[in-house]
């Protein structure tokens, strides 16, 4: 039975006012990690221990952002002279926006100025109504209760496309609408009250995903793949082939990861290809068509060459914005392990480094450790990991030549016991500012 987005009066879900965090290097978690175990890192220590990081940042996000908006202006995006006048009812924002935006030709959506009026509140739109419109619209459109999106595996504030959306009536058009909304928000410089998993932003940019990205949607599956990556499967006599059992509408079927995959055994030699195909399968399972529709709608509004200046972490900040980090709240709700404590010199230096960081770099660090750019409105006390509430944690680990490493399932930063403040500061910045994507080596 198909479900309509407007079927029944679903109570208004109000997601948290979320704090933005800045992206940095993706991170992995080792196989079978318990909260007290010390898993393998997602960063190669020896390969990067001597990297020197210049100040300012390797990539100037604000400079990119200014250049992005400049290109939009030069190409006439949202400049007129055409106008799109959208009259919306506050209690039917989603429905009214869908009808108008989906009935407007894509060229008009790209070039026209946008004017929003709420019924009964007629007046000139100097930005306030439009800003509120995008805020309210995103709060409804990406509401998990409507069935198009669902919470990620790791928390209850980041969302991803739901496989169950296949049962929503007219789902493909709704996802194309979602893509258009994302594009319009970028063109007109309005923020959305929505936070997505890292793979979602990569899909928008058509950037390949990696093993670390699986963690956001299936931590247990991610750990299994990571174990295969880091162990010699021949020693364990593992009997694996290039196929996987997939449940579709209650029936289990065998899905080949490559032609004749069911007859191709996995070996140490071809293990890398197997993991890459498994990652692709897991991230796309049940949502390929929906994701394609989002991308289609997004590209109907915005030239991909313009937005490609950003990486996935930066695009997240462009779409949802940044909020000042409350350092006192962060510090008050941080736990320490393996010998670290509030008065430990390394911890004192760590918080001195955080004080020295500007807000953007604090956001990058927070995302480096938690894997997301969102914090629940209750603050750091309400951070969640893959298996429930999980505060920000700093654990003593590694040699002083090593970079810090992160475990997003546990919101944990593994921090070596550096011998000077300058060493800690440099290593921390290097880890957070690292631009390359950790993948399957």
DOLUMRO-622266 format. One line per 4 residues: number of its first residue (from 1); for each residue x, y, z of C-alpha. Coordinates in steps of 0.2 Angstrom, whole numbers. Each point is the difference from the previous one (the first is absolute). Layout:
REM residues N
NUM> X/Y/Z  ... .
REM end
This chain:
REM residues 441
1> 0/0/0  7/17/-5  1/13/13  -3/19/-4 .
5> 11/13/8  -16/9/6  -9/-16/5  -7/3/18 .
9> 5/15/10  17/-3/6  5/10/15  13/13/-4 .
13> 17/-7/4  12/14/5  18/-6/-2  13/8/12 .
17> 8/17/-3  16/-8/-5  18/6/2  11/-1/-16 .
21> 17/-9/1  14/2/-12  4/-15/-11  17/-8/0 .
25> 8/-17/-4  -12/-14/0  2/-13/13  -1/-19/2 .
29> -4/-11/15  8/-17/2  -9/-17/-1  -8/-5/16 .
33> 4/15/10  -7/2/17  -1/16/9  16/-5/10 .
37> 10/-7/-14  13/9/-10  -4/-2/-19  11/3/-15 .
41> 1/18/-7  -7/6/-16  16/11/-3  17/-7/-5 .
45> 11/6/14  17/-3/-8  -6/8/-17  -6/16/8 .
49> 10/3/16  12/12/-8  -13/11/-10  2/18/4 .
53> -16/10/0  1/18/-5  -11/13/8  -13/5/-6 .
57> -9/-16/-6  5/-10/-14  -17/4/-8  -8/16/3 .
61> -18/-4/2  -6/18/1  10/4/-16  -8/-14/-9 .
65> -17/6/6  3/17/-6  6/-6/-17  -16/-12/-1 .
69> -12/14/3  10/11/-12  -2/-13/-14  -18/-2/4 .
73> -2/19/-3  10/1/-15  -10/-14/-8  -16/8/4 .
77> -6/-12/13  -15/7/10  3/17/-7  -16/3/-11 .
81> -7/9/-8  -13/-14/2  -8/-2/16  -8/-16/9 .
85> -13/6/12  -5/-14/12  -15/2/11  0/-13/14 .
89> -11/-4/14  9/-3/16  -9/-16/4  3/-7/-18 .
93> 17/6/-3  6/-17/-7  -15/-2/-12  0/18/-6 .
97> 19/0/-4  -1/-17/-9  -14/6/-11  9/16/-5 .
101> 18/-5/-1  -4/-16/-10  -11/9/-12  13/13/-4 .
105> 12/-3/-15  18/-3/6  7/15/-9  -12/11/9 .
109> 5/-8/16  18/3/-4  -1/19/-5  -15/7/8 .
113> 0/10/16  -10/-8/14  -14/9/10  -9/-9/14 .
117> -16/5/8  -9/-8/14  -19/0/-2  -8/14/11 .
121> 17/8/2  2/9/-16  14/12/-2  17/3/-8 .
125> 13/-15/1  16/8/6  7/-17/4  -9/-4/16 .
129> -15/-10/-7  12/-9/-12  12/-5/14  -14/-6/11 .
133> -8/-9/-15  16/-10/-3  1/-4/18  -18/-6/2 .
137> 1/-9/-17  15/-10/4  -6/-4/18  -15/-8/-9 .
141> 7/-8/-16  14/-9/9  -11/-5/15  3/-19/3 .
145> -19/-2/4  -5/3/-18  9/-15/-6  12/7/-13 .
149> 15/1/12  5/-9/16  12/3/14  18/-6/-3 .
153> 6/-16/10  10/11/11  -11/13/7  -17/8/0 .
157> 4/17/-8  9/-5/-17  -11/-7/-14  2/-10/-15 .
161> -11/-7/-14  -12/-13/6  -1/-17/-9  -18/0/5 .
165> -4/16/-10  -3/-12/-14  -17/-2/7  -4/18/0 .
169> -11/6/-13  8/11/-14  17/-3/9  11/4/-15 .
173> -8/17/-2  2/4/18  18/-4/-1  2/10/-15 .
177> -8/14/9  12/-2/15  14/2/-13  -7/16/-7 .
181> -3/7/18  19/-4/4  5/9/-16  -11/15/3 .
185> 6/2/18  18/1/-7  -4/12/-13  -10/12/11 .
189> 12/-2/15  -12/-7/12  4/-13/13  -10/-16/3 .
193> -5/-8/16  6/-17/-5  16/-10/3  4/-15/-11 .
197> 13/-14/1  16/2/-9  -4/-12/-14  -15/11/-5 .
201> 11/15/-3  12/-10/-10  -14/-7/-11  -5/18/-3 .
205> 17/4/-6  2/-16/-9  15/-4/10  5/-19/3 .
209> -4/-6/18  12/-10/10  0/-13/14  -1/13/14 .
213> -16/7/-8  -9/-17/4  2/4/19  -13/13/-1 .
217> -14/-12/-6  6/-17/7  13/0/13  0/-19/3 .
221> 2/-3/-19  14/13/-1  9/-9/14  -2/-17/-9 .
225> 7/8/-16  14/8/9  5/-17/8  1/-7/-17 .
229> 11/14/-6  12/-1/14  2/-19/1  7/-14/-11 .
233> -16/-9/-4  9/-15/-7  6/-4/18  -18/-1/6 .
237> -6/-11/-14  -14/12/-4  -11/-6/-14  -6/16/-9 .
241> -5/4/-18  -4/16/-10  -19/-2/5  -11/5/15 .
245> -17/-5/6  -12/14/-1  -17/1/7  -13/8/-11 .
249> -18/2/6  2/-14/12  9/-12/-12  18/-4/0 .
253> 9/-1/-16  18/-1/-6  7/15/-7  16/-1/-10 .
257> 13/14/3  7/-3/-18  -4/-11/-14  1/-18/5 .
261> 4/6/17  -8/-15/9  14/-11/-8  15/12/3 .
265> 8/-3/17  7/14/11  19/-1/3  13/12/7 .
269> 4/5/-18  -17/6/-5  -6/4/18  1/19/-4 .
273> -12/-1/-14  -12/-11/10  0/13/14  -2/15/-12 .
277> -15/-9/-8  -7/-5/17  1/19/5  -9/5/-15 .
281> -14/-13/2  -3/4/18  -1/19/-3  -11/-2/-15 .
285> -11/-14/7  -19/4/-2  3/19/-3  9/1/-17 .
289> -16/6/-10  -4/12/14  17/7/1  1/2/-19 .
293> -16/10/1  7/12/13  16/2/-11  -11/3/-15 .
297> -10/14/8  15/8/7  9/0/-17  -16/7/-8 .
301> 3/16/11  19/1/2  14/-3/-12  11/-14/8 .
305> 16/8/-6  -4/15/12  -3/-10/15  14/-12/-3 .
309> 12/13/8  -5/-7/17  3/-17/8  -13/-10/9 .
313> 5/8/17  -1/18/-7  -16/-3/-9  -8/-5/17 .
317> 5/17/7  -7/9/-15  -17/-8/1  -2/0/19 .
321> 11/14/5  11/2/16  -4/4/18  12/6/13 .
325> 6/-15/11  -2/2/18  17/-5/7  -6/-1/18 .
329> -14/-12/-4  12/-10/-11  13/-1/14  -13/-4/14 .
333> -6/-14/-10  16/-8/-5  6/-17/7  18/-6/2 .
337> 8/-17/-1  16/-10/2  8/12/12  -6/17/-6 .
341> -9/11/12  -5/18/1  17/5/8  11/-10/-12 .
345> 12/12/-9  -5/-7/-17  -18/3/3  4/18/6 .
349> 9/2/-16  -14/-7/-10  -13/12/7  13/14/-3 .
353> 1/-5/-18  -19/0/-1  0/18/7  13/5/-13 .
357> -11/-7/-14  -12/11/-8  -18/-7/-2  2/-8/-17 .
361> 15/-10/6  -9/-5/16  -14/-6/-12  12/-10/-10 .
365> 7/-9/15  -18/-4/7  -5/-8/-17  17/-9/-1 .
369> -5/-9/17  -19/-2/-2  -1/-2/-19  -14/13/-1 .
373> -3/18/0  -14/0/12  -2/1/19  -17/-3/8 .
377> -8/16/7  3/-6/17  18/2/-3  15/-11/3 .
381> -8/-10/14  -12/-7/-13  13/-6/-13  -4/-18/-6 .
385> 11/-14/-6  -5/-16/-10  -7/-8/15  -8/14/10 .
389> 5/15/10  19/3/-2  9/15/6  15/8/-8 .
393> 15/-10/6  19/2/0  11/-15/2  19/-2/2 .
397> 7/-10/-14  14/-1/-12  18/6/-2  4/19/0 .
401> 5/-2/-18  -18/-6/-4  -15/11/-6  -16/0/11 .
405> -13/-12/-7  -19/0/2  -13/-13/3  -17/7/-6 .
409> -11/-14/7  7/5/18  3/18/-2  17/-3/5 .
413> 17/9/-3  16/-11/2  13/13/5  18/-4/3 .
417> 9/7/15  9/13/-9  15/9/9  -3/18/-5 .
421> -15/11/-4  7/4/-17  1/-18/-4  -18/-4/5 .
425> -6/15/-9  9/-4/-16  -5/-19/0  -18/5/4 .
429> -1/12/-14  7/-12/-12  -12/-13/4  -15/12/-1 .
433> 5/9/-15  5/-16/-10  -9/1/-17  3/-17/-7 .
437> -13/-13/3  5/-16/9  -5/-14/-10  4/-18/-4 .
441> 19/-1/-1 .
REM end
